[in-house]
Amino acid sequence: MASAVVVLWFLLIGLPGATAELPLSQATQSCLKCHESMSPNLVESWRKSSHAQHGIGCFECHQANASDPDAIPDHNGHIISTLVTPNDCGRCHAEQAASFARSRHATTALRMRQPDGQAFDGTKPEVFLGGVMQGMASFLNGCESCHGSQVAIDPETRLPLSRTYPNHGIGRINPDGSVGACSACHQRHEFRIASTRQPGVCGRCHLGPDHPQLEIWKESKHGLTFHTTNDLVDLNRRPLLLGRHPVVVPTCATCHLGGTIGGTAQTHDPGTRLSWRTGLEVSSRTTDWSDKRLAMFNVCANCHSMNLIISHYEHLDKAIALYNKKFAEPAREILDRLRQAGKLDPAPFNEKIELIWLSLWHHEGRRARMGAAMMGPDYVQWQGFYQVALRFYFEFLPEAERLSPGITAEIAARPEHRWLTEIGGTKEEAEAAIQRSIRFWLESQPPDPGSGQPDDGASATMETAPAISTPATEKSH
């Protein structure tokens, strides 16, 4: 890790519009003497950066103290580190580093480990499936490429060990005690803001069968019109504020990170605008969900009417209530009964029904919920709820019955599931089933959040949510 600041960062603060290059330190000039021939493309990328224009070079980012665990004590006369961590970037970008540290992004690697932060937690799907069922090479090159590894240092060379690095996972656990990798989103060594604002940056990890946000965005009205309507937008502008600058169609960064003239502050914590946790077995509201929803309302209102926004969130809330109440909670209830009856052993994911359940919530269920959140109809329907229903009715319930006959009878008798056994093919029976489905949709509404009654896992619309002012998390810059 690099030590205390040696760069006169006030030069950058004092010259926000400067384009002329400032002098480079002697240490950085000595780095360039070798690296211009050893890695010329890397140097050329850096020369295009705002860092280079403001006299910030190799040494200013890679410098280290001799006592740092990853310090290389004599690299051509300098003490440096291969790794540049959020602690290093935070010397100049303190506000952004603090915002990121509050995010769930920062803890993606820690959440795959035991509470001590060291040993892996084998009960987590990513750990067991990637590291055990598939193998550690899959886990290292797949799971940890996004979640982040725990970087270990060779005590002799002071270089990162190959089993833990290279790694640019967003929650990487670094030797200096920090978590995260700014380079997960900010492409080194140029660090162009325009690159970071492209949806493909988020899509490096937010895609695929279990969290296809990039694919959902592409099929949404936002994604379909992005490339034809944003041709004239300067994605390098700082700040790029909705309501002031011409951003016609949003990307991930616009809605989840960007600032607005309406009071929503720029942030490096995308969770500040998420009112649902859509990645869990059973969805639940986030902490301070109404504040976060209101923050997203302020973003949406730059392009959409309030009636449209409220209706969208009502559709989202009902979709999550449908998933929770009709499929996820009954499935988990059946699994609990099977465990209590001794029909499942303690090992995770080695029983057929456990893998059926994993696919239902971790893949199809997430697609349905995320599709509803981001207005991707195919992911709500054919790749979402249709797959959830097939998995629940024709795989999960039969397997539960095989393990313990009669264990699903009470749940199968509930009105929302009776179509499976009571429809004989007549028009009247089909119409009755449709009416029961409509009634279930209408009734999937929780108590008012202010009533003191327990939250049943569905969500109130904004019409029942308290009006709370938008939280400020990070000033626009």
N, C-alpha and C positions, 0 to 999 in steps of 0.2 A: 504494500500500500504506500502511496505517496505521503509525504509528511506535510507539515504546515505550509501555508501558501508562501511561495517566493515570487509569484507573479504580481505585478502592479495592476490588479484588475480594475482599479479606478480609471485606467486609461479607456477601458471598454465602456464603463458606465458614463464617462464624460464625453465620449464620442459615439453616441448611438448610431449615427448615420455615416460614420467614417467608412471609406472604402480603400484608402491608401494603406499599404502595408506598414506596420510598425516594426521597429528593429527586433531581431531575434536574439535570444540569449546566446552567450558563447557555448553553453552546454548543448543547446539545440543545434547550433551550427556544426558542432563536432559530430552529432548524431547524423546529420545530413551528409557529411563527407563520405560516410560509408553507405548509408541507406539509399542515397540517390543512385548508386550503381547496383546495390544488392537487391533492392525492392523498389524500382523506379515508379511503378504504378501506384504503390502505396503513397509515396512522396507526392506524386502528382495529384492524387486525390486530396491529400491534406492541403496542398497549395491552393486549391479551389475553395477551401473552407473559410468561414468567418474567423475561426481560430487563427489561421495563418495571417489574415489581414490585421489582426490585433496583436500579433507578436507572440501568440501562444503556440508552442511547438512540442516536439517529442518529449523533451525533458520535463516541461511544465506539467505534463499529464502522467508521465511514467516515473518521475522521481520517487525516491523512497528513503526512509531512515534505515540505518544498519540494523536496528532492533526489530524491524517489521518481519513477520514470519515468512514473507515471500520476497524479501529483499535480496537482490544479487549484489554482493558487496563491492565488486570491482568490475564494472563493465566499461572497459576502456577509460578508466579513471572516474567513473560516475557510479553512484548507488541508485539502482533502478529496480523496477518490478515489471514483469511481463504483464500482469493484470492491472487494469484500470477499473476501479470499483466505484460504486455510488459514493463512498467516502471521499474518493479523489475528485469526482465530478462535483460533489457537494461543496468543495472549497470555494467554487465560484458560483455554482448553481444551487445554493443552499435551499431556497424555497421549493424548487422543483424536486430536489432529493428528499426533502421532508414530506412532501405530498406523496411521492412514490412510496416512501417507507410506510405510509398509513394504508396502502392499498393491499388487496388480496393478491395482486400480481407479485408483490414482494415476498410473499410467504408460500409460493407454489411448491418450492422444494421442501420447505420445512413441513408442510402439511402431509407429505408422503413419509414422514419419519415419526418415530416415537417422540413423546413429550420432551425427551432430553435433546432432541435435534440431531441425534447421531444415527442410531440404528433405524433401518427401514421398518415401516409398519406394514406387515404382510396382510393385514385385513383390508387395506386400500386396494381397490380394483386395479389401478395403474401399476402398483408395486407387484401384486401377485400375478396378474396376467402377463405383464411385461417381463418381470424379473424371474418368475418361476415357470409358468406355463410355457412362455415363449423362450426366454433365456436372457441373460444379462447383456449380451450384445444388442439385442432388440431394445432393452430398457435404456441402455446408454445412448444409442443413436436415435431412439424414438422418444420415449417418455421424457428423459432428462434433457433432450435438446430444447424442449419447450418449458418444462417445469424448472430445470436447472439442476446441476450437479453440486456436490459438495467438493470443492476443489482441494486436492491434497498436494503438498509440495514435497519434492524430493529433497531430503536434508543435505545432500551433497551438491547437487547442481543448482538448487534453489529454483528450479523450474517446475511448473505444474506437472503432475504425473499424467501419463497419457490415458489412464483409465478414468480420469475425471476432467480432462481438458484436451482439445478445445471445447468450450461450452459457452453458449450465449443464451442459455435459458433465462427467462425473465426473473426467476426467483433464485438464481444461483447463490449458493452459500460460499462466501469468500473467506480466505485465510485471515483477513483483517477483522473479521466479525460482522461485516456488513452483509446484507442480502440484496440480490438483484444484479442485473447487468444492463446498464443504459444502452449498450450496443444491441440489445435484443430488438429495440425499436429504432434507435438512432444509428444509421449506417456509418460505421467508421471508415475512413478517417476524414470524410468530407462533412458529415453531419448536416446535410441539407434538410431543412424543415419540410420542403416540398416532398422529399422521399418519405419522411415519417408520416405525412398526412395522406399518403396513398393507402387505399384499403388493403392492398396486398401485403403491407407490413403486418397488419393485425392478422391477415389470413394465413400467415406462416404457421400459426398455431390454431387459430380459430376457424378450422375447417374440418371436413371429414365426417364420418358417421355419427360421432358423439357430440360434436359442437360445431355445426356447419354454418357459423355466422356469416362467413364470406359468401358462401353459396346462396344463403337466404337473402343477403343484401343484394346480390347480383340479380336475383329474380324479382326483387321488390321494385316498386315504382322509383325508389331512390336510385337503386343500382342501374336500372334500365336506361335512365336518362342522364346519368352522371357524365359520361364521356362526350355527349353531344351538347350539353348545356354549360359545362364548366370550362370550355376551351380558353376563355379569356381571363380566368381567375388566376391570380398570382399566389400560388400555394406556398411561396417563400415569404410572403408578407408577415411581418411581426408588428403588432398582433393582427390576426385575421379574425375579425369579430362579426358574428351574425348580426344583421341589422345595420351595419355600417359599411361593410365591404361586400362586393358582389360574389357571394357564395350561393349559387342557384340550387344545387343538389348536394346534400351532405354525404360525407364519408363517415367512417367509424369515428375519426377524430373530431369531426364537427359536432356530433351529438354527444359523445361520451367524454370529450376532453376540452373542447374549445370554449371560448368565452362568447358572451353576447352583450349587446348594449342594454339589455333588460335587467342586468344585475347578476347573471350567472357567471361566476368567475372561472377562468381557465384552471385546469387541474391536471395532475399526473395520477390521479386516483379515479379510474372510471366508475368505481362503485358508488361515488357520491350522487349518481343519478339513477341508480338501479333500485327499484322498489320490490323486486322479487328475486329470490334465489332459484333460478330455473335449472340448476345443475344437480339438485339433490334428489334423493329417492322420492321424497314427498316435498313439494315446494313450500317454502315459508317466506314470510315477509322479511325484508332486511331490517336491521336496526334503524330507527328513525326513518321508516319507509316513506312517510308522508312528506317529510322535508325533501327527501331525494326525488320523490315523484314531482313535487312542485318545481324543483330545480330543472327537471327534464321538461316540464310544462313550459318553463320560460324559454327553453331552446326551441321546442316545437312551435311555439306561438309566433316565432319570427317568419314562419311560412304557412301555418295552418290556423284555421279558426278554432276558438275554444270548444265549440260544439263537436267538431271533428276529433279534437284531442281527447275530450272526455269519452266520446263514443269508442275510440280506439282502445282506451284503457279499460272500458267496461268489457269489450270483447276479449281483451287479454285476461282480465280477472276471471271471466267465465270459462275461458279455455283452461286456465290453471285449475279452477275449481272442478271442471270436468275430469281432468287428469287425476287430480288428488282423490276425489270422492268416488269416482266410478272404477278406477283401475288401481292406483298406487296404494291407497290405504287398505282396500280389501286384500290385495296381494300380500302386503306386509302382515296383515292380520292372520292370513292363512299360514304364512311362513312361521310366525310366532307360535301358532297352534301346533305345527309340525315339530318344531323344536321342543316344545313342552311335552309332546307325546313321545319324544325320543326317536323320531323318524329321520332326523338329520344329525350328522356328527359335527363336532366343533370346528373341523377344518373349513376354511373359506373356499368357496367356488369349486369344490370337487364333486358336487351333486348336480345332476342334470337340472333340477328345478331352480337351483341357485344361479346357474348360468342363463336360464330362461328369464329369470327375474332381472339379472344384470342387463341383458339386452333390452328388456322392456323399459327400464327407467334410464339406463345410462346411454342408450342409443335412441330408440324410437321415442321414448317419453321426452327426452331432451329436445329432439328435433321438433316435436309438436309444440312444446312450450316456447322454444326460441323462435320458431316460425311465426307463432301468434304475436310475439313481442315485436318482431321486425317486419311483419306484413309480408311473409312469404307463403302464399297459399298452398303450393305443392308440398312444402315441408310441414304445414299444419295437417294436411289431409293425407295424401298417398304415402308420403315418406314419414308421416307422424302418426296421427290417431288411427289410421287404417292398420298400420303395422302394430301399434299398441293393442288394438282390439283383437287382431289375429293372434298375437302372442298370448294375450290374456285368456281368451275364450278357448283356443284350440291347441294350446301348448301348456300354459301354466295350470289352468283348472284340471285338465285331464291328468297331468303328472301328479298334482296334489291328490287327486282321487286314487290314483294308482298306489301312492304311498300310504294313504289312510282313507279308505272308502267312507264317504259321507261327510268328510271334513269341509267340503265346500257347499253343502246343502243350504245352510242358513243364508250365506251370501248370494248364492244363485237364485234364491227365492225373493230377493229384494226387487222392487218394481223395475229398476233400471236394467236388471239382468234377466228378467223373466222371458224376454223375447226368445232366449235360447231354447227354452223347453215348451213354451206355451203357444207359439205361432204355428198353426197347422197349414198355413198357406192361403187362408181366406182373406178377402179384402178387409173385412171388419177387424180381424185379428191384427193385420198389419197396421191399420189406422189407429187402433188402440195402442199399439207399441210406439207409434210415432208420437201420440199424445203424451204417453208416459215419459218419453225422452224430452219433449218440450217442457213438461212440468218439472222434470229433474233439472233442466237448464235454468229455469226461472227460479227455482228454490235454492240453487247453489249460491247462497248469499250469507255471509257471516254476520254476527252481531255488529252493531256500530262500534268502532274501535274505542270510542269514549264511554261505552256503557259499562266497562268493568267485566264484561263477560269474556270467557276464554275465546281465543282466536282458533277457529276450526280449520285453518289452513287455506281457505279461500280468501278473497280479498274484497274489501269494500271499494266502491268507485270513489272518485274525488268528491262526489256529492255528499258523501258521509265522512270524508277525511277532514281533519282540522286544517284551517288555513294558517300555514306557518311560513314566515318569511324565508327567502332563499338563503341557504348557508353559504358563506364565503370560504373558499378553501385555498385559493391561490390567485393572486393578482394576475390579470392579463399582462402579457409582455410580448 
